[in-house]
Amino acid sequence: MPIDRRLAAHFDWTLFGIVVGLIFLGILTIYSATYSVSEHQGSGLATKQFYWFLIGIVALVTATTFDYHRVDRIAYPFYGVILVLLGIVFFIGHSGGGSQRWIHLGFFTLQPSELAKLAIVLALTKFLQYDEPPAGYRLRDLWMPFALMAPLAVLTLIQPDLGTAVIIVVVFFSMILMGGLKLRSFLYLAAAGLTFLPLGWHFLKEYQRNRIWTFLNPDLDPLGAGYHVIQSKIAVGSGRWFGKGFLNGTQNRLDFLPAQHTDFIFAVFAEEWGLIGCLILLALYLALTVVALGIVSRAKDRIGALLAFGVLSIFFAHVVVNICMVTGLMPVVGIPLPLLSYGGSSMVSMMVAMGLLINVSMRRFTF
């Protein structure tokens, strides 16, 4: 569908520029994380990530071309497709790293749980689009959003993919608060969650429980469950002020860092670019957050504000949880750093999310 020239004139180049800047930092870091000293070259994953970036650009532009009010029509069908894909994963899904999360599509390996985050945003946007009750939503008013969230979170959790399940729940709470949940209802919900927290412990895998124990006591199992975080913190700290330089991170080079091009890519970046580099990277993430908040506040209607806020919730939760995980401030739950970590599904779904943000921003002037 062609883009109206008046809309194109309001394309949010600031947001687009920040996104592209973060992605190129990510490609450089992936190249370094997979660089072979003996072969004097990277593994090729950086090149693949660049191709995912090009596909992501197409996905971003596509996400800007339709009027976001059509979310009302596509939200539940999209949600249904993702639910089916999450179910298919258990029958023909590809396993890796102890999880069964991916579906081979020949030329592409799809991770449906990455799209599940967009599905819950679209579904909640559709449900909450109408004016909230004068006194706010009560818990009994929100059985439908909970019924939409629960299957996605549970199917993702038992893959197992604890990190993505956590993000889905965080997005759910963020959007119902934004939608107008009564404060008293929120407190009831929080109290119920804390009450049932011990019950959730029994649904965790053994390695997930060990990660929580080692978060509370990092020296409990330094060569096992605590290895990831201990090596990650050494890499982050050894970068000091200005880092060791591009391709010179010794923790990464000597293979001490696990998942260095995916979930722990921030440790690679911190070791090579130091505190100053990390502050610049965090400034880019903060700038993107501020721009997104501006889009939420200036959206011309409630559906636009809800859609933009849902996307912002995904992005913000990913950044906070990943960096806290890598620096030992939270248990390891295994989620990528958005726009930096290697991964086609993550890259394309995040680019679609950014496209939806730009979509809302472009149409704030239309009537």
Summary of the structure (lengths in Angstrom):
residues: 367
radius of gyration: 20.7
end to end distance: 19.2
largest distance: 67.0
contacts: 1221
relative contact order: 0.16
helix: 69%
strand: 4%
